[in-house]
Amino acid sequence: MIELQQIKERIAAENYRDTNSCFDLRLMLMEAASLLTAKQISNLHQGRDPYVSMILLQAFRNLKQFYFVLEKAKEGNVECFNNIKDAVVAELANLMHRFKGNVYQLPEENISALKIAQ
């Protein structure tokens, strides 16, 4: 889920600059939705927990709804941009919190050893 964390951080750092900002945010939403879809398909093929698939699909649907709201908003609607951005960050944070028990954090000294091994 590191990829999802990186997307979430990029979305959180995104600020409204001009009308292209909405397009950029929609691209990031598509990237996150594609990642969720790939994770869900992988989960199904490996026969893992169906609850995980349900959570991933639910998050995908929410991102899809955010995408369409942003797409239908008038150009230059800063309030809509900020609301969608905040909602997406909250959705991704919630998703990552649900999977936090499945992620193992390595101490910093072990990470450097892994880099050397690569």
Backbone torsions as a table, in degrees:
resi	resn	phi	psi	omega
1	MET	NA	10.3	177.9
2	ILE	-63.2	-37.6	179.2
3	GLU	-60.6	-41.2	179.1
4	LEU	-65.5	-39.1	176.8
5	GLN	-62.2	-41.7	179.6
6	GLN	-65.7	-40.7	177.5
7	ILE	-64.2	-43.3	179.4
8	LYS	-59.9	-42.6	179.8
9	GLU	-66.1	-38.7	178.1
10	ARG	-65.6	-40.8	179.3
11	ILE	-66.4	-42.8	180.0
12	ALA	-62.8	-32.9	-178.7
13	ALA	-82.2	-14.3	-177.3
14	GLU	-70.1	130.4	176.4
15	ASN	-120.7	154.4	178.8
16	TYR	-72.3	121.0	178.2
17	ARG	-110.8	-48.6	-179.4
18	ASP	-156.6	-170.3	-177.6
19	THR	-64.2	-22.4	177.5
20	ASN	-71.5	-16.0	179.7
21	SER	-62.4	-37.4	177.9
22	CYS	-65.0	-39.5	177.8
23	PHE	-63.7	-43.8	179.1
24	ASP	-61.9	-41.1	178.8
25	LEU	-65.8	-39.5	176.9
26	ARG	-62.9	-38.1	176.5
27	LEU	-62.4	-41.3	178.6
28	MET	-67.0	-35.0	176.2
29	LEU	-65.3	-40.8	177.5
30	MET	-64.3	-38.8	179.0
31	GLU	-63.7	-44.6	178.8
32	ALA	-64.9	-42.2	179.5
33	ALA	-64.4	-39.4	177.5
34	SER	-63.7	-40.9	178.8
35	LEU	-64.5	-43.1	178.0
36	LEU	-62.6	-40.0	178.7
37	THR	-64.5	-43.9	179.1
38	ALA	-62.8	-41.1	178.7
39	LYS	-65.1	-40.1	-179.0
40	GLN	-67.1	-43.2	178.4
41	ILE	-63.6	-42.7	177.5
42	SER	-61.2	-42.1	179.0
43	ASN	-61.7	-41.4	179.6
44	LEU	-67.4	-43.6	-178.0
45	HIS	-66.3	-30.8	-179.6
46	GLN	-87.3	-1.9	177.1
47	GLY	67.6	32.9	-179.1
48	ARG	-82.3	-167.7	-174.7
49	ASP	-57.9	123.6	178.0
50	PRO	-66.9	-23.8	176.9
51	TYR	-63.1	-38.6	178.4
52	VAL	-64.0	-42.8	178.0
53	SER	-60.9	-41.1	179.4
54	MET	-62.7	-43.1	179.6
55	ILE	-64.1	-43.5	179.8
56	LEU	-64.0	-41.5	178.6
57	LEU	-67.3	-37.6	177.8
58	GLN	-63.9	-43.5	177.9
59	ALA	-64.6	-39.5	176.9
60	PHE	-59.8	-46.5	179.4
61	ARG	-60.2	-41.5	179.4
62	ASN	-64.2	-43.3	178.3
63	LEU	-64.0	-37.5	178.1
64	LYS	-63.4	-41.2	177.7
65	GLN	-64.5	-42.0	177.8
66	PHE	-61.3	-40.6	179.3
67	TYR	-59.4	-48.4	-177.0
68	PHE	-68.6	-35.0	175.4
69	VAL	-62.9	-43.8	179.7
70	LEU	-66.9	-36.3	179.8
71	GLU	-67.3	-36.4	-177.9
72	LYS	-84.5	-10.4	-179.6
73	ALA	-69.8	152.1	177.9
74	LYS	-67.0	150.1	177.9
75	GLU	-62.9	138.8	177.7
76	GLY	82.2	12.4	179.6
77	ASN	-83.6	90.8	-175.5
78	VAL	-67.2	-37.8	-178.9
79	GLU	-62.8	-44.1	177.8
80	CYS	-62.6	-44.3	178.8
81	PHE	-56.1	-49.9	-177.8
82	ASN	-66.2	-39.2	178.8
83	ASN	-64.4	-44.6	179.4
84	ILE	-65.8	-43.5	179.6
85	LYS	-58.5	-46.9	-179.9
86	ASP	-64.6	-39.6	179.7
87	ALA	-66.0	-39.9	179.8
88	VAL	-67.4	-43.2	178.3
89	VAL	-61.0	-43.0	178.6
90	ALA	-64.4	-41.3	179.5
91	GLU	-62.7	-46.3	-179.6
92	LEU	-68.1	-37.2	177.3
93	ALA	-64.3	-41.5	178.0
94	ASN	-63.6	-43.4	179.1
95	LEU	-61.7	-45.7	-179.2
96	MET	-67.5	-32.6	177.4
97	HIS	-65.0	-37.6	178.6
98	ARG	-64.3	-32.9	-178.3
99	PHE	-96.4	3.1	-175.5
100	LYS	-58.8	-32.5	179.3
101	GLY	-66.7	-19.8	-178.4
102	ASN	-93.1	-3.2	-176.6
103	VAL	-106.5	134.5	178.6
104	TYR	-108.5	125.6	178.9
105	GLN	-90.6	127.2	177.1
106	LEU	-93.2	142.4	173.9
107	PRO	-63.2	155.0	-175.8
108	GLU	-56.6	-36.4	-177.9
109	GLU	-66.7	-29.9	178.4
110	ASN	-75.9	-29.7	-179.7
111	ILE	-65.6	-40.8	179.8
112	SER	-64.8	-35.4	177.8
113	ALA	-65.9	-36.6	178.3
114	LEU	-67.9	-36.2	178.9
115	LYS	-64.3	-38.9	179.5
116	ILE	-67.0	-37.9	-180.0
117	ALA	-66.4	-30.5	179.5
118	GLN	-70.3	NA	NA
